[in-house]
Amino acid sequence: MNKKFRIKSILIGGFFSAFVPIGAFLFLKFNGHDGHIQLPRTFGIDKIDTQELDGKVIYDTTYHTLQDLTLISQLGDTISINNTLKGKILVINFFFTSCVTICPELTKNMKLLNKAYKKNDTSIRFLSISVDPNTDDVMRLRTYADKYEVNHDKWLFLTGNKKEIYEFARNELKLNLEGGDGGPDDFIHPDKFILVDKYRNIRGYYNGLDSNNVRLCAEDAAYLMVEKNVLHEKKKR
């Protein structure tokens, strides 16, 4: 019975890591995305302007764009989310290395996403940001990353200023968090994976503990790889 279960898990894992993102990517590449599928919605509205044109009210929505945050990776590199990772699709989560509750499961599921995009590592980066940066220094993050045998170029474990990290989580990623403002042992503990497109708009929130949500995150990331963002393309002209 255990052997059958193991084989089934391997087959499901193989399908998840190989065919889900590749299938979505190829479908969009050769069929386009106008009406074929529902692209990930954009979250976080900063303002809505209205104007009247030919008797009709036209709404112009300005979606939230992430402000920059500079952190240090497990390799000791300085990482600017908007400059170092410019043009990259991001999947972001929060964790801390001494966490023994949900963090190991979140990390395992993030590793699944990494495997899913093994062949597309130039388009996407995975960021695990410590909510206990005072403890999680570069060496500790490197040890943690090595434990999970991560690709250090594609999956970044990040530390930095605690106040800036918590403000980024709340104000930029729009996470509804409680705690995190007290003493050194007061940590936020979100279970979300946040998908951010290359223009730094938030495109999805996913329960990082739910396998179906993680699969959906993989699919949505694939759609973003070939999406033509009309709002941002206009700005380039």
N, C-alpha and C positions, 0 to 999 in steps of 0.2 A: 504493500500500500504506500509506504513511504517512497519507494523507488518510483512508482507511478506519479506520485505528487511532484517529485523532483523533476522528472522528465517533462511534466506539464508546465512547471514553472520555467524551465529552461526554454521551452518552445514559446511561451508567452513573452518571456524576456527578449528572446531573439527577434520576435515579430515587432515588439515595441521599439527596440533599439535600431532596427534596420529598416523596416518597411513603412512605418508610420510617417516619419519625416521625409523620407525619400519619395514615397508615394504622393504626399501632399505637394512636395516641391515640383515633381515632374508634371503633376496634373495642372498646376498653375502655370508652369512654364510654357506648356504646349497648348493649353486651352484658355488661358487668360483668367481674369477673376471678375469680369463684369457680369454679374448675375449667376455665375456658376456656383459660387460658394459664398458663405457669409464670412467676411473678413473680421478679425478681432476688432471689437469696438474700441474707441478712444475714451479714456477716463480722465476726469479732472477738468472741469470747465472754469477758466479764469474769468471770462466775461462773455456776454452775448450782446452784440450791437444789432440794431434794427435800422432799416431804411425802407422807404416806400419807392417802388419802381413800377410804373404803369398801373398804379392802383393796387399793387400787391405788396405785402409786407415781406421783406427779405431779411432773414436772420443770418448773421455772420458770427459764428462761434469761435472763440479763441480758447484752445485747449491748453492745459498746463504743460509747460516744458520744464524739465528738471534743471535746477541750478546746479552748478558744479560742486563736487566734493572731492577733496584730495586725501588719499589714504596711503598706507604702506602695505605692500604685499608680503606673502610668506617668503619671498626671495629678497626682501629688503628694498624693492623698487618703489619709487614714488609713482602712484597711479592717480591720474586725474580722470574722473569718470567722463567728462565731456571733451577732454583733449587727448589724453593717452589712448582712450577707447573710442575716439571719434569715428563715426560711421559703423560701429558695431551694434548689433542687437544684443541686449543684455537680459539675463535672467538673474534676479537678485533675491537672496534670502538672508536672514539673520540667525545667528547661532552664538554659542560660546563653547570653548573647548572642554570645560569641566562639566558641561550639561550632560546629565545621564537620563533625561526623560525623553523629550521629543527630538533633540538635536541629532542623535545618531541616525534616526529614521529619516529625518530631513536630508542629512548628508548622503545617505544611501540612495535616496530618490533623486537627488541632484546628480549623483554619479550616473544614474540611469540616463538622465538627460544628456550628460556628457557623452556617453556611449552612443546615444542616438545621433549625435552630431559629430561623430568622429571624422567623417569625410567632409564636413562643412565648417571646419574650425577657423576659417578666415572670416566668416560672417558673424559669428556669435561668440560671446564670452559669458562665463558664469561667475557671479560674484557672491561669496559668502562673507558677510560683514559681521565682525564680532561685536556683541553688545556688552562685552566685558573687556574693553581694550586695555584697561589698566593691568590686567593679568595676561591677556593674550598678546604677548610681544611677538616679534618676528620669529624667533627660535621656536616658540611654542606652536605658532601657526604652521611652521614648516614641518614640525614633528607630526602634527595632526594631519596635515595634507599627505605626508608620506605614508601614514597609517592607512589611508584610503587609496593609495597608489594613483594619485591624481596627475593629470597633465598640467604642469605648473604654468605653461604658457596660455592655456585655455581657461583654466579654473583658478580664480584668484581668491585667496583667503586674506581678508583685509582688516587692518587695525588702524586706529587713529585717535583723534580727540573725541572723548565720550559725548560731550555736549553737542558737538557738530554732527555726530552719527545719529543721535536721537532726534535732533532737529530735522535732519535729512529724512529720517524714517517718517516723521509726523508731517512735516510741511511740504516735502517734495514728493514722497511716495504715497502720501495721504493715508497712512496707516492709523487706524483708531487704536491708540495704545494707552494702557494704564500703567503707571509706575515709570521707573527709569529716571526719575528726577531726584531720588533720595541719595543715600550713601553708596559706598562702593559695591555693596552687595545687592543693590536694587536694580534688577535687570528687566527689560522688556523681553517678551518671549513669543513673538509672532510665529505662526506656523505657515505663513504665506510664501509662495514664490511669486515674484512680481516680474512681469514681462514688459520690457521697455524697447521701443523701436529705435532705429538709428537716428531719428530726429529728436529723441528724448521725450517722446510722449508715452504715457502709461497705456499699455494695450491689454493688460489682463492681470487678474489676481487669482491664484490657484491654491487650493489646500495642498500643501506639500506632503501631507501624510496620507493623502487619498490617491491611489494608483490611477483611477480614472481621471482625476484632475491633473495629475502629472502627465498623463498621455495627451490630454487636451492642450496642455502647455507646449508639448513637443510639436503638436500639429499647428498650433497658432504661430509658433516661432517659424515654422517652415513657410507659412503663408506670408509672413512679414519679409522673408528673404527675397520674394519676387514682387512684392506689392509696389505699385506706383502710387505714391502719396500725392494726390492732386493738390492739396493745400500747400505742401512744401515745394512741389515742382513749379507752381506759379511764381514763387518767390525767386526762383533761379532765372526767370526770363527777364 
